[in-house]
Amino acid sequence: MRTIELLRLGLSRLGHSRLRTALTMLGIIIGVASVVALVSVGQGATSGITSRLQGLGTNLLTVNPGATRTGFTRGAAGSANTLTVDDANAIAALPGVAGVEPEIDSSQLVIAGTSNETAPIIGTSAAYASVRDYTIWLGSFLTPADVTNHLRVAVLGATTASNLGLGQGSIGTTISVGGLPFQVVGIFQPKGTSGAVSADDEVVIPITTMQDHFDNAQSVRTIGVSVASAGQIELVKADIQVTLEGRHGIAPGGVDDFSISDQSQLLQTVGSVTGLLSILLAGIASISLLVGGIGIMNIMLVSVRERTREIGIRKAIGAKAGDIMAQFLIEALAISLIGGLVGIAIGVAATAVIGLIAGWGFVFNPLTVLVAVVFSLAVGVIFGVWPARQAARLDPILALRYE
Amino acid sequence: MSAPLIELDGVRRVYDTGRVQVAALDRIDLQVASGDFLAVVGPSGSGKSTLMHILGCLDRPTTGRYRLGGVDIADFDDDGLAEVRSRTIGFVFQDYSLLPGTSALENVAAPLLYQGVPRKERLARATAVLERLGLGDRLDHEPTELSGGQQQRVGIARALVTNPALILADEPTGNLDSASGAEVIQLMQGLNRSGRTIIMITHDAEVAQGATRQVHLRDGRIVA
């Protein structure tokens, strides 16, 4: 019998019991929709987190001072004052380093007109914006000349600026930082929150000015290093280690008084966590698809039982086992395929809505859809074959007698 | 004289119930020539239905030989038997056995589906047969919308549509009132006169009078 005839026969039955067909399909629809939506959510979350991490700076290495040691007591990491501006200069001279920015922190009262707030003050170099991946909204960032000339200029984070009522037209105005007048030369674009600390609440001034007025120590809190290309990260990391060990008089293999971290470790960790999350979500969704498949099998078995006489009649008038098998299998496949397509539509819509709410946008992976289609067809075959075989193997005599 | 259409040679059909073996048919020898109208008569339990299942290639003899059109059906597997049913046999059932929820036209066209006849031709042939049997105005009616007599005529039309060598009718009048039953017998007599071979199974001696030849079954044997 030709395929088109088999299709017509298999599909004609679906219209006979619409409610039952629809309910059976619902199982598959929910299963496929949840697979598509949850896998996309997993991917969306992964790409959202990854892009946020990359927003912290591209090819960024962070050098932090190590822990203080008093006898046998080890202090918190970063508590030592071992890193200096000279260390930063030495790192800047290494090959493959695109930019270096040492940072000294302070916290000062900032006053602009009638507004005031106590803001984090960061003394740094002209490379800060590029290393930390900040974009200037208004004005410009610190120049190397600002740093060498100890100028009292400041660039404000987006949050700080809006807190102080500064915006368009504020470039060139004077604010008070820790009681001293500073000229506003630039305002950053908002960058978003990383962790608990807002990257947008800060006042950036030249490191030399910082040392002059607020913190005359030579030690720095951290040194950010941007590497020219991702492939050089490991090399630069090793160079920095050797250089700093040499400068600090530490024997190779000894206990360093600093630590170097890069984002690849962080990205790797986050990647494995979100990967696990995706697998978990897909697993949960697959269970609902499995339940939907069992629903198909259940209904098909009932249908075979109900239509035993029909099968007997068809066999008597010349249907071969394969014809009967095909008729029922096509029915199961049609239910699962139509259910799968509707499920994909719903799943994609759900993905768009979730992406909008969660803020990572619409992440759509055609592969997910392909997998979902294949999966739903597989469900149809796997859970349709057995009932169809039952139908095909019925003894025509018994089937004809069946009431 | 050419070979008979049907030749049963020492056919036995034994049902193994586990503890005892029951012979539903015992050493049946029977020949039916092309163009015969044979009535197989017997009370219930005489083996009529078993004989019909074997004649209709729905079942196989336990021992003995059944030749249909000169070919031993033992040579066929299940799909082969389906092919034989499709090409050479038209069934008429006591309860009509029409496909529920399916129009008279689609019911009659159904056997052609399994012969691989294209849809257009199927419908044309089914329409022609139904019109010949006076059901030309009932093509779109489903079985539940037809009287018993009409349903049985649809059943006969379905048996005829493949133009089979043999019509096998199992108690074709069993569910009908006497007037409709008489009509069905007349219809089959007409078919027989136009050359069709018919085997009718019945327990009703009066209905059997309609046939041109009778065999009587009792306890799985031919007694007359």
Boltz contact constraints between the chains, C-beta under 6 A:
constraints:
  - contact:
      token1: [A, 1]
      token2: [B, 116]
      max_distance: 6.0
  - contact:
      token1: [A, 16]
      token2: [B, 101]
      max_distance: 6.0
  - contact:
      token1: [A, 310]
      token2: [B, 99]
      max_distance: 6.0
  - contact:
      token1: [A, 313]
      token2: [B, 97]
      max_distance: 6.0
  - contact:
      token1: [A, 316]
      token2: [B, 91]
      max_distance: 6.0
  - contact:
      token1: [A, 317]
      token2: [B, 111]
      max_distance: 6.0
  - contact:
      token1: [A, 318]
      token2: [B, 82]
      max_distance: 6.0
  - contact:
      token1: [A, 318]
      token2: [B, 85]
      max_distance: 6.0
  - contact:
      token1: [A, 318]
      token2: [B, 86]
      max_distance: 6.0
  - contact:
      token1: [A, 318]
      token2: [B, 111]
      max_distance: 6.0
  - contact:
      token1: [A, 318]
      token2: [B, 114]
      max_distance: 6.0
  - contact:
      token1: [A, 319]
      token2: [B, 114]
      max_distance: 6.0
  - contact:
      token1: [A, 320]
      token2: [B, 79]
      max_distance: 6.0
  - contact:
      token1: [A, 320]
      token2: [B, 82]
      max_distance: 6.0
  - contact:
      token1: [A, 396]
      token2: [B, 58]
      max_distance: 6.0
  - contact:
      token1: [A, 397]
      token2: [B, 53]
      max_distance: 6.0
  - contact:
      token1: [A, 397]
      token2: [B, 58]
      max_distance: 6.0
  - contact:
      token1: [A, 397]
      token2: [B, 59]
      max_distance: 6.0
